[in-house]
Amino acid sequence: MHRVNGRTLVALLVFALGALAGHAAIAQPYPAKPIRFILPFPPGGPTDIVGRLLAQKLSEQMGQQVIPDNRPGAGGNLGLELAAKSPPDGYTMTLSSSIVAIAPSLYKKLNYQQKDLAPISLVAEIRNVILVHPSVPAKSVKELIALARKNPGKLNYGSGGVGTTTHLTPELIMSLTKTKMTHIPFKGSGLALTALVSGEIDVLIMAVPAAFAQVKAGRVRALAVLATERASALPDVPSAKELGIEDYIVRLWYGILAPAGTPANLIGRLNSEIVKAMNSPDIRKRMAEINVEPLTSTPEEFGRFIQSETPRYAQIIKDAGIPPQ
């Protein structure tokens, strides 16, 4: 039997403790640190509103912080690019609007591609509303179209950035009605709404949840909700279907994506947490209050949805005559 001297015993103990620590680190349950949640638009817009509600709920469920990180610019593409180029380790995800399906047809060059992002789940659909500054002498969509037709290019409309639904929807309407307004893009629809309230722009089409407080306060005038039904937050504002302008509807949806290559088990875990959050009574109640329709899907369903939406937006862009950016 060999005797172990003191120095050797210490060395063996150090090795054993190191091995145990390494094993513990490997076995550490996910998530072991905060998750970065990239929101590709500034605070105040619908992406920010939905994203922060979801981040808070996921933090509660997962016992680890999910930290919203606003990264606006290029109509949402800067945030998506940042997510696409992040390590695929389950600690980065992003809340994308429809821009992930719009961008391939709108931009000559993107620093990321759809395949660089892994779908996790759809989370919401939101209705848009046509808004005008109170100084605009139009009390209905019909009157607004007549005013724009009579004064080509004199009315201006704001958007949350080139390629967003706040840009594509008025472009589609102008294409359908043979009218012309001047486009003024902002780095997010929240900033565009501020410009509308101040009178810097005349017209804005944006999400009901971000706009209804200003409508209620009388700072802006709502002409129509671009949906088949009225919005509960704006019960006195007619729907597109009522007005016979369903062709004006461009859907605004949101979904969660991760960097491509994120392990399937982590995508699955995030999907299950997101589905649980979006179906929780408190989130559904809060979403109803701000007129957001919660949605969920499997990663595969969301991937197929993006693939079906991409050619649809390509057709809208083509019909509206929007040049590549």
DASULJO-V885659 format. One record per helix or strand of 3 or more residues. SS is the DSSP state (H for helix, E for strand). FROM is the first residue (numbers start at 0). TO is the last residue. If there is no record, write none. Layout:
ss={SS/SS}
from={FROM/FROM}
to={TO/TO}
This chain:
ss={H/E/H/E/H/E/H/H/E/E/H/E/H/E/H/E/H/E/H/H/H/E/H/H/E/H}
from={5/34/45/65/73/91/98/113/116/127/140/155/164/181/188/202/207/219/231/239/245/251/263/280/291/298}
to={26/38/61/69/83/95/105/115/125/132/149/158/176/184/197/206/215/225/233/242/247/258/277/288/293/319}
